[in-house]
Amino acid sequence: MAKRPVPKYDFKAFGAAIKEARKGRKESRKKVSDEMYISPRYLANIENKGQHPSLQIFYELVARYNISVDQFFFPDNEAGKSTQRRQLDTLLDNMSDAGLRIVAATAKEVVEVESEKD
């Protein structure tokens, strides 16, 4: 039986998102690879070359960095939350009420300033 001709998915955008999220949390590649029991080279190849991660590593990276995979698999569908929104939700979940009031006031001001531009 012949193999079905299917183009391989390009994981470069996913790798770039993982790298950005890792750096955003100020985590070294060594720290992450030690905690995930993978080699630093494997993680570097995922981040820089778009190497296909195993399903388990893919899942662990997505969960670790709160990455929305919808943006990669369904780029034309904006119904799901973006990675930035998911990461912001995580930050908000860990804030006190005082912190939430500050963020809410800041967000309201940003919306007001942006609406004045239009």
mmCIF file of the C-alpha atoms, coordinates in Angstrom:
data_MODEL
# 
_entry.id   MODEL 
# 
loop_
_atom_site.group_PDB 
_atom_site.id 
_atom_site.type_symbol 
_atom_site.label_atom_id 
_atom_site.label_alt_id 
_atom_site.label_comp_id 
_atom_site.label_asym_id 
_atom_site.label_entity_id 
_atom_site.label_seq_id 
_atom_site.pdbx_PDB_ins_code 
_atom_site.Cartn_x 
_atom_site.Cartn_y 
_atom_site.Cartn_z 
_atom_site.occupancy 
_atom_site.B_iso_or_equiv 
_atom_site.pdbx_formal_charge 
_atom_site.auth_seq_id 
_atom_site.auth_comp_id 
_atom_site.auth_asym_id 
_atom_site.auth_atom_id 
_atom_site.pdbx_PDB_model_num 
ATOM 1   C CA . MET A 1 1   ? 0.000   0.000  0.000  1.00 0.00 ? 1   MET A CA 1 
ATOM 2   C CA . ALA A 1 2   ? 1.357   3.431  -0.935 1.00 0.00 ? 2   ALA A CA 1 
ATOM 3   C CA . LYS A 1 3   ? 1.889   6.131  1.635  1.00 0.00 ? 3   LYS A CA 1 
ATOM 4   C CA . ARG A 1 4   ? -0.671  8.883  1.679  1.00 0.00 ? 4   ARG A CA 1 
ATOM 5   C CA . PRO A 1 5   ? 0.959   12.079 0.345  1.00 0.00 ? 5   PRO A CA 1 
ATOM 6   C CA . VAL A 1 6   ? 0.531   14.526 3.194  1.00 0.00 ? 6   VAL A CA 1 
ATOM 7   C CA . PRO A 1 7   ? 2.799   17.514 3.748  1.00 0.00 ? 7   PRO A CA 1 
ATOM 8   C CA . LYS A 1 8   ? 4.497   17.510 7.151  1.00 0.00 ? 8   LYS A CA 1 
ATOM 9   C CA . TYR A 1 9   ? 3.260   20.172 9.547  1.00 0.00 ? 9   TYR A CA 1 
ATOM 10  C CA . ASP A 1 10  ? 5.777   23.000 10.023 1.00 0.00 ? 10  ASP A CA 1 
ATOM 11  C CA . PHE A 1 11  ? 6.446   23.410 13.752 1.00 0.00 ? 11  PHE A CA 1 
ATOM 12  C CA . LYS A 1 12  ? 8.631   26.536 13.393 1.00 0.00 ? 12  LYS A CA 1 
ATOM 13  C CA . ALA A 1 13  ? 5.923   28.930 14.636 1.00 0.00 ? 13  ALA A CA 1 
ATOM 14  C CA . PHE A 1 14  ? 5.238   26.625 17.577 1.00 0.00 ? 14  PHE A CA 1 
ATOM 15  C CA . GLY A 1 15  ? 8.935   26.473 18.435 1.00 0.00 ? 15  GLY A CA 1 
ATOM 16  C CA . ALA A 1 16  ? 9.220   30.251 18.276 1.00 0.00 ? 16  ALA A CA 1 
ATOM 17  C CA . ALA A 1 17  ? 6.241   30.610 20.631 1.00 0.00 ? 17  ALA A CA 1 
ATOM 18  C CA . ILE A 1 18  ? 7.792   28.162 23.096 1.00 0.00 ? 18  ILE A CA 1 
ATOM 19  C CA . LYS A 1 19  ? 11.108  30.002 22.986 1.00 0.00 ? 19  LYS A CA 1 
ATOM 20  C CA . GLU A 1 20  ? 9.418   33.367 23.536 1.00 0.00 ? 20  GLU A CA 1 
ATOM 21  C CA . ALA A 1 21  ? 7.354   32.033 26.450 1.00 0.00 ? 21  ALA A CA 1 
ATOM 22  C CA . ARG A 1 22  ? 10.397  30.372 28.028 1.00 0.00 ? 22  ARG A CA 1 
ATOM 23  C CA . LYS A 1 23  ? 12.440  33.555 27.772 1.00 0.00 ? 23  LYS A CA 1 
ATOM 24  C CA . GLY A 1 24  ? 9.483   35.580 29.044 1.00 0.00 ? 24  GLY A CA 1 
ATOM 25  C CA . ARG A 1 25  ? 9.542   33.484 32.202 1.00 0.00 ? 25  ARG A CA 1 
ATOM 26  C CA . LYS A 1 26  ? 13.347  33.870 32.340 1.00 0.00 ? 26  LYS A CA 1 
ATOM 27  C CA . GLU A 1 27  ? 13.866  30.108 32.256 1.00 0.00 ? 27  GLU A CA 1 
ATOM 28  C CA . SER A 1 28  ? 17.045  28.692 30.813 1.00 0.00 ? 28  SER A CA 1 
ATOM 29  C CA . ARG A 1 29  ? 16.895  25.899 28.286 1.00 0.00 ? 29  ARG A CA 1 
ATOM 30  C CA . LYS A 1 30  ? 18.886  23.745 30.737 1.00 0.00 ? 30  LYS A CA 1 
ATOM 31  C CA . LYS A 1 31  ? 16.380  24.320 33.563 1.00 0.00 ? 31  LYS A CA 1 
ATOM 32  C CA . VAL A 1 32  ? 13.425  23.405 31.360 1.00 0.00 ? 32  VAL A CA 1 
ATOM 33  C CA . SER A 1 33  ? 15.114  20.375 29.839 1.00 0.00 ? 33  SER A CA 1 
ATOM 34  C CA . ASP A 1 34  ? 16.190  19.117 33.284 1.00 0.00 ? 34  ASP A CA 1 
ATOM 35  C CA . GLU A 1 35  ? 12.658  19.478 34.659 1.00 0.00 ? 35  GLU A CA 1 
ATOM 36  C CA . MET A 1 36  ? 11.131  17.805 31.600 1.00 0.00 ? 36  MET A CA 1 
ATOM 37  C CA . TYR A 1 37  ? 13.774  15.053 31.385 1.00 0.00 ? 37  TYR A CA 1 
ATOM 38  C CA . ILE A 1 38  ? 14.731  15.920 27.821 1.00 0.00 ? 38  ILE A CA 1 
ATOM 39  C CA . SER A 1 39  ? 18.030  17.039 26.343 1.00 0.00 ? 39  SER A CA 1 
ATOM 40  C CA . PRO A 1 40  ? 18.731  20.757 25.924 1.00 0.00 ? 40  PRO A CA 1 
ATOM 41  C CA . ARG A 1 41  ? 19.574  20.037 22.267 1.00 0.00 ? 41  ARG A CA 1 
ATOM 42  C CA . TYR A 1 42  ? 16.120  18.511 21.700 1.00 0.00 ? 42  TYR A CA 1 
ATOM 43  C CA . LEU A 1 43  ? 14.477  21.624 23.157 1.00 0.00 ? 43  LEU A CA 1 
ATOM 44  C CA . ALA A 1 44  ? 16.776  23.885 21.107 1.00 0.00 ? 44  ALA A CA 1 
ATOM 45  C CA . ASN A 1 45  ? 15.835  22.015 17.930 1.00 0.00 ? 45  ASN A CA 1 
ATOM 46  C CA . ILE A 1 46  ? 12.128  22.384 18.709 1.00 0.00 ? 46  ILE A CA 1 
ATOM 47  C CA . GLU A 1 47  ? 12.560  26.111 19.372 1.00 0.00 ? 47  GLU A CA 1 
ATOM 48  C CA . ASN A 1 48  ? 14.943  26.983 16.550 1.00 0.00 ? 48  ASN A CA 1 
ATOM 49  C CA . LYS A 1 49  ? 14.480  24.426 13.790 1.00 0.00 ? 49  LYS A CA 1 
ATOM 50  C CA . GLY A 1 50  ? 10.848  23.449 14.149 1.00 0.00 ? 50  GLY A CA 1 
ATOM 51  C CA . GLN A 1 51  ? 11.679  19.854 15.046 1.00 0.00 ? 51  GLN A CA 1 
ATOM 52  C CA . HIS A 1 52  ? 8.557   17.800 15.580 1.00 0.00 ? 52  HIS A CA 1 
ATOM 53  C CA . PRO A 1 53  ? 8.219   17.118 19.304 1.00 0.00 ? 53  PRO A CA 1 
ATOM 54  C CA . SER A 1 54  ? 6.727   13.891 20.539 1.00 0.00 ? 54  SER A CA 1 
ATOM 55  C CA . LEU A 1 55  ? 3.059   14.204 21.427 1.00 0.00 ? 55  LEU A CA 1 
ATOM 56  C CA . GLN A 1 56  ? 3.924   13.988 25.134 1.00 0.00 ? 56  GLN A CA 1 
ATOM 57  C CA . ILE A 1 57  ? 6.549   16.762 24.939 1.00 0.00 ? 57  ILE A CA 1 
ATOM 58  C CA . PHE A 1 58  ? 4.213   18.868 22.791 1.00 0.00 ? 58  PHE A CA 1 
ATOM 59  C CA . TYR A 1 59  ? 1.522   18.530 25.459 1.00 0.00 ? 59  TYR A CA 1 
ATOM 60  C CA . GLU A 1 60  ? 3.905   19.302 28.323 1.00 0.00 ? 60  GLU A CA 1 
ATOM 61  C CA . LEU A 1 61  ? 5.263   22.427 26.605 1.00 0.00 ? 61  LEU A CA 1 
ATOM 62  C CA . VAL A 1 62  ? 1.766   23.685 25.765 1.00 0.00 ? 62  VAL A CA 1 
ATOM 63  C CA . ALA A 1 63  ? 0.626   23.126 29.358 1.00 0.00 ? 63  ALA A CA 1 
ATOM 64  C CA . ARG A 1 64  ? 3.807   24.544 30.906 1.00 0.00 ? 64  ARG A CA 1 
ATOM 65  C CA . TYR A 1 65  ? 3.635   27.801 28.962 1.00 0.00 ? 65  TYR A CA 1 
ATOM 66  C CA . ASN A 1 66  ? -0.133  28.055 28.577 1.00 0.00 ? 66  ASN A CA 1 
ATOM 67  C CA . ILE A 1 67  ? 0.169   28.160 24.803 1.00 0.00 ? 67  ILE A CA 1 
ATOM 68  C CA . SER A 1 68  ? -2.981  28.098 22.685 1.00 0.00 ? 68  SER A CA 1 
ATOM 69  C CA . VAL A 1 69  ? -2.495  25.582 19.888 1.00 0.00 ? 69  VAL A CA 1 
ATOM 70  C CA . ASP A 1 70  ? -5.503  26.966 18.021 1.00 0.00 ? 70  ASP A CA 1 
ATOM 71  C CA . GLN A 1 71  ? -3.340  29.752 16.615 1.00 0.00 ? 71  GLN A CA 1 
ATOM 72  C CA . PHE A 1 72  ? -1.127  27.145 14.923 1.00 0.00 ? 72  PHE A CA 1 
ATOM 73  C CA . PHE A 1 73  ? -3.692  24.584 13.797 1.00 0.00 ? 73  PHE A CA 1 
ATOM 74  C CA . PHE A 1 74  ? -6.544  26.976 12.995 1.00 0.00 ? 74  PHE A CA 1 
ATOM 75  C CA . PRO A 1 75  ? -4.876  30.280 12.061 1.00 0.00 ? 75  PRO A CA 1 
ATOM 76  C CA . ASP A 1 76  ? -8.025  31.649 10.390 1.00 0.00 ? 76  ASP A CA 1 
ATOM 77  C CA . ASN A 1 77  ? -10.251 30.891 13.372 1.00 0.00 ? 77  ASN A CA 1 
ATOM 78  C CA . GLU A 1 78  ? -10.165 33.580 16.049 1.00 0.00 ? 78  GLU A CA 1 
ATOM 79  C CA . ALA A 1 79  ? -12.822 32.020 18.273 1.00 0.00 ? 79  ALA A CA 1 
ATOM 80  C CA . GLY A 1 80  ? -10.345 30.632 20.817 1.00 0.00 ? 80  GLY A CA 1 
ATOM 81  C CA . LYS A 1 81  ? -8.176  32.591 23.186 1.00 0.00 ? 81  LYS A CA 1 
ATOM 82  C CA . SER A 1 82  ? -4.765  33.592 21.903 1.00 0.00 ? 82  SER A CA 1 
ATOM 83  C CA . THR A 1 83  ? -1.642  32.577 23.755 1.00 0.00 ? 83  THR A CA 1 
ATOM 84  C CA . GLN A 1 84  ? -1.239  36.107 25.094 1.00 0.00 ? 84  GLN A CA 1 
ATOM 85  C CA . ARG A 1 85  ? -4.767  36.081 26.502 1.00 0.00 ? 85  ARG A CA 1 
ATOM 86  C CA . ARG A 1 86  ? -4.247  32.673 28.106 1.00 0.00 ? 86  ARG A CA 1 
ATOM 87  C CA . GLN A 1 87  ? -0.978  33.811 29.668 1.00 0.00 ? 87  GLN A CA 1 
ATOM 88  C CA . LEU A 1 88  ? -2.625  37.015 30.892 1.00 0.00 ? 88  LEU A CA 1 
ATOM 89  C CA . ASP A 1 89  ? -5.436  34.937 32.417 1.00 0.00 ? 89  ASP A CA 1 
ATOM 90  C CA . THR A 1 90  ? -2.837  32.899 34.297 1.00 0.00 ? 90  THR A CA 1 
ATOM 91  C CA . LEU A 1 91  ? -1.195  36.052 35.620 1.00 0.00 ? 91  LEU A CA 1 
ATOM 92  C CA . LEU A 1 92  ? -4.552  37.491 36.643 1.00 0.00 ? 92  LEU A CA 1 
ATOM 93  C CA . ASP A 1 93  ? -5.472  34.276 38.452 1.00 0.00 ? 93  ASP A CA 1 
ATOM 94  C CA . ASN A 1 94  ? -2.429  34.745 40.681 1.00 0.00 ? 94  ASN A CA 1 
ATOM 95  C CA . MET A 1 95  ? -3.112  38.396 41.577 1.00 0.00 ? 95  MET A CA 1 
ATOM 96  C CA . SER A 1 96  ? -4.614  39.841 44.708 1.00 0.00 ? 96  SER A CA 1 
ATOM 97  C CA . ASP A 1 97  ? -7.750  41.983 44.581 1.00 0.00 ? 97  ASP A CA 1 
ATOM 98  C CA . ALA A 1 98  ? -5.580  45.096 44.847 1.00 0.00 ? 98  ALA A CA 1 
ATOM 99  C CA . GLY A 1 99  ? -3.512  43.971 41.867 1.00 0.00 ? 99  GLY A CA 1 
ATOM 100 C CA . LEU A 1 100 ? -6.662  43.231 39.867 1.00 0.00 ? 100 LEU A CA 1 
ATOM 101 C CA . ARG A 1 101 ? -7.985  46.742 40.570 1.00 0.00 ? 101 ARG A CA 1 
ATOM 102 C CA . ILE A 1 102 ? -4.728  48.225 39.271 1.00 0.00 ? 102 ILE A CA 1 
ATOM 103 C CA . VAL A 1 103 ? -4.795  46.091 36.124 1.00 0.00 ? 103 VAL A CA 1 
ATOM 104 C CA . ALA A 1 104 ? -8.481  46.887 35.499 1.00 0.00 ? 104 ALA A CA 1 
ATOM 105 C CA . ALA A 1 105 ? -7.861  50.627 35.839 1.00 0.00 ? 105 ALA A CA 1 
ATOM 106 C CA . THR A 1 106 ? -4.869  50.392 33.512 1.00 0.00 ? 106 THR A CA 1 
ATOM 107 C CA . ALA A 1 107 ? -6.865  48.401 30.939 1.00 0.00 ? 107 ALA A CA 1 
ATOM 108 C CA . LYS A 1 108 ? -9.707  50.939 31.035 1.00 0.00 ? 108 LYS A CA 1 
ATOM 109 C CA . GLU A 1 109 ? -7.226  53.757 30.423 1.00 0.00 ? 109 GLU A CA 1 
ATOM 110 C CA . VAL A 1 110 ? -5.646  51.899 27.496 1.00 0.00 ? 110 VAL A CA 1 
ATOM 111 C CA . VAL A 1 111 ? -9.068  51.341 25.912 1.00 0.00 ? 111 VAL A CA 1 
ATOM 112 C CA . GLU A 1 112 ? -9.922  55.015 26.366 1.00 0.00 ? 112 GLU A CA 1 
ATOM 113 C CA . VAL A 1 113 ? -6.636  56.197 24.835 1.00 0.00 ? 113 VAL A CA 1 
ATOM 114 C CA . GLU A 1 114 ? -6.966  53.789 21.901 1.00 0.00 ? 114 GLU A CA 1 
ATOM 115 C CA . SER A 1 115 ? -10.555 54.887 21.226 1.00 0.00 ? 115 SER A CA 1 
ATOM 116 C CA . GLU A 1 116 ? -9.390  58.521 21.092 1.00 0.00 ? 116 GLU A CA 1 
ATOM 117 C CA . LYS A 1 117 ? -6.991  57.597 18.259 1.00 0.00 ? 117 LYS A CA 1 
ATOM 118 C CA . ASP A 1 118 ? -9.887  56.490 16.044 1.00 0.00 ? 118 ASP A CA 1 
# 
